[in-house]
């Protein structure tokens, strides 16, 4: 007569571990997450190093646009606001830079002045002509 414990759904052969497909899917998801995080860190470090290596430049520009980018804030989470300004050179070249909030509030579209930047970093804006209303 067969042993009733051998036929139990809880026998050792049934509880030897998760199915292989679950293990493979879990490993693939984990590897994908690690890869995405690693790529984001590498890109951030590259941009930071590129900006550090760039020369500090000052040029006469005109403020042509301002915008904000609000993210987060769902439920009881905190919202984050990014401030950006687009500057135009006398030759028509435009560049958009992230600007600190305290500087953003002082800029007006049409202002003319000296923009100091380093790579993609905003370093300062010294107004020489106020935008006409």
C-alpha positions as CSV (number, residue, x, y, z in Angstrom):
1,X,0.0,0.0,0.0
2,X,1.4,3.4,-1.0
3,X,2.4,5.8,1.8
4,X,-0.3,8.6,2.1
5,X,2.3,11.2,2.8
6,X,3.9,10.7,-0.6
7,X,0.7,11.7,-2.3
8,X,0.1,14.8,-0.3
9,X,0.2,18.1,-2.2
10,X,2.6,19.3,0.5
11,X,5.2,16.6,-0.2
12,X,8.8,17.7,-0.7
13,X,8.7,17.2,-4.5
14,X,5.9,19.8,-4.7
15,X,7.6,22.3,-2.3
16,X,11.1,22.1,-3.8
17,X,11.0,25.8,-4.9
18,X,9.3,28.2,-7.2
19,X,8.8,27.2,-10.8
20,X,11.7,28.1,-13.1
21,X,9.7,30.5,-15.1
22,X,9.0,32.7,-12.0
23,X,12.7,32.7,-11.2
24,X,13.7,33.7,-14.7
25,X,11.1,36.5,-14.9
26,X,12.2,37.8,-11.5
27,X,15.9,37.8,-12.5
28,X,15.1,39.6,-15.8
29,X,13.0,42.3,-14.0
30,X,15.8,42.8,-11.4
31,X,18.5,43.0,-14.1
32,X,16.4,45.5,-16.1
33,X,15.9,47.7,-13.0
34,X,19.6,47.6,-12.2
35,X,20.5,48.4,-15.8
36,X,18.1,51.4,-16.0
37,X,19.4,52.8,-12.7
38,X,23.0,52.4,-13.8
39,X,22.4,54.1,-17.1
40,X,20.7,57.0,-15.4
41,X,23.6,57.4,-13.0
42,X,26.2,57.2,-15.8
43,X,24.4,59.8,-17.9
44,X,24.1,62.1,-14.9
45,X,27.8,61.8,-14.1
46,X,28.7,62.4,-17.7
47,X,26.6,65.6,-17.9
48,X,28.1,66.8,-14.6
49,X,31.6,66.2,-15.8
50,X,30.9,67.8,-19.2
51,X,29.6,70.9,-17.5
52,X,32.6,71.1,-15.1
53,X,35.0,70.9,-18.1
54,X,33.1,73.5,-20.1
55,X,34.4,77.1,-20.0
56,X,32.4,79.7,-18.1
57,X,30.9,82.0,-20.8
58,X,29.3,85.4,-20.6
59,X,27.3,86.7,-23.6
60,X,24.7,89.4,-24.2
61,X,21.3,87.8,-24.6
62,X,17.6,88.6,-24.5
63,X,15.1,86.6,-22.4
64,X,12.6,85.3,-24.9
65,X,10.6,82.8,-22.8
66,X,10.0,81.5,-19.3
67,X,8.3,78.3,-18.3
68,X,7.8,76.1,-15.2
69,X,7.5,72.3,-14.9
70,X,5.6,71.0,-12.0
71,X,5.9,67.3,-11.1
72,X,4.7,65.1,-8.3
73,X,2.2,66.4,-5.7
74,X,-0.2,63.5,-5.9
75,X,-2.0,62.7,-2.6
76,X,0.2,63.8,0.3
77,X,3.4,63.9,-1.8
78,X,5.3,67.1,-2.2
79,X,5.2,68.9,-5.6
80,X,8.5,69.9,-7.3
81,X,8.7,72.9,-9.6
82,X,11.5,73.3,-12.2
83,X,12.1,76.8,-13.6
84,X,13.4,77.4,-17.1
85,X,14.3,80.4,-19.2
86,X,15.1,80.6,-22.9
87,X,17.8,83.1,-23.9
88,X,18.4,84.4,-27.5
89,X,21.8,85.8,-28.7
90,X,22.0,88.7,-31.2
91,X,22.8,86.1,-33.9
92,X,19.5,84.3,-33.3
93,X,20.8,81.3,-31.4
94,X,18.6,80.1,-28.5
95,X,19.4,78.1,-25.4
96,X,17.1,77.0,-22.6
97,X,18.6,76.7,-19.1
98,X,17.3,75.6,-15.8
99,X,17.2,78.6,-13.5
100,X,16.9,78.8,-9.7
101,X,13.5,79.9,-8.5
102,X,14.9,83.1,-6.9
103,X,16.4,84.2,-10.3
104,X,13.4,83.1,-12.3
105,X,11.2,85.6,-10.4
106,X,13.5,88.4,-11.3
107,X,13.5,87.7,-15.1
108,X,11.0,89.1,-17.5
109,X,10.5,88.2,-21.1
110,X,12.3,90.9,-23.2
111,X,15.0,91.7,-20.6
112,X,18.4,92.2,-22.1
113,X,21.6,91.5,-20.2
114,X,24.7,89.4,-19.8
115,X,24.1,85.7,-19.3
116,X,26.9,83.7,-17.6
117,X,26.7,80.0,-18.1
118,X,28.9,76.9,-17.9
119,X,27.9,74.1,-20.3
120,X,24.2,73.6,-19.5
121,X,24.4,75.4,-16.1
122,X,23.0,78.8,-15.5
123,X,25.5,80.9,-13.5
124,X,23.8,84.3,-13.5
125,X,22.1,87.0,-15.5
126,X,23.0,90.7,-15.1
127,X,20.2,92.9,-16.6
128,X,21.2,95.9,-18.7
129,X,17.9,96.7,-20.2
130,X,14.5,96.1,-18.7
131,X,11.7,94.7,-20.8
132,X,9.3,97.3,-22.1
133,X,5.7,96.8,-21.2
